[in-house]
Amino acid sequence: MAGINYLRVPAQLEWGDDVFPPIVVNNGSVNSIEEAETFVKTHKTELEEKLNKNGALLFRGFPINSAETFDAFSASFDYPNFTYQESLSNAVRINFTERVFTANEAPKEVEIFLHHEMAQTPISPSKLFFFCQRAADVGGATPLCRSDKLYEALQKEDADLAAQFAKKGVKYTSTMPSSNDADSGQGRSWKDTLSVQTQSEAASKLAQLGYIWEWLADSSLRATTPTLPAVIQRNDGSYVFFNQLIAAYMGWQGVRENPSSAITFGDGSQIPREVLDLIVELSKSFTFDVDWQDNDVAIVDNYRTMHGRRAYSGTRKRQVLVAMAADG
Ligand SMILES: [Fe+2]
């Protein structure tokens, strides 16, 4: 089998030999899902090296056209599965196969802001596979942002502030409804989020995870995480701004008006609004929009790269499916 063909497009970001994201195109030799699986296995070392270093990989022109073929393609990397049921994700989704589910059922006019998947919980997937079964007529790109570059930029902008994030970590407070609300980007009920049936089961699960919580009058649950990292270090020594601050600040209800209602430093002190505005501004320089074509697949290193979803419009029903991998 021939080597890997990489496509260069003008919108790609570039820092020396670090191109973001690398785009792998079918050189014509891959004509079935079996050949796609063989392609992955044959080139696994090079693909993994790129994924680790560059933070994401986009595959274009491969014969992946259904939940089943996407399941097989993502499985060919041999990563342990990270299931949505076991996760503490707050997004409402629909499962297709054991491994594959919809990206987020939020309405098309709702933008999902940049985030590391489940960085606001103690358990996050290591890698995300996205498959565009059907692109939207207009919009609906998946922005990808390099959080290692973002942290570097924050260090240059304000070294003391960057150090505070690394030292103190962050805490998140969110309210989970008593039943699923698909109209919100984060409307998953506490029963589904925690995989429990009763309030007492919820309480013991939260206690086990180190949360503090209270029950509200409408039976929704308001919970605050233990202190979670705001910055992590990768094997190659690089630091990554691994947290949920942008999505929480920009997208969670009422948080832009009152940030400390949902996000604080790990010691409970306020994160000033100017700091959050600065982070949002800096992130723009390190973001590439994946403008989906039907049958594209992207793999995202969740520990290096954030993702989101642009709003979209038109009559075509955008369908992007996801599979997640746990640390191997
Ligand atoms: Fe996500």
Boltz pocket constraint, residues with backbone or C-beta under 6 A from the ligand:
constraints:
  - pocket:
      binder: B
      contacts: [[A, 103], [A, 115], [A, 116], [A, 117], [A, 307]]
      max_distance: 6.0
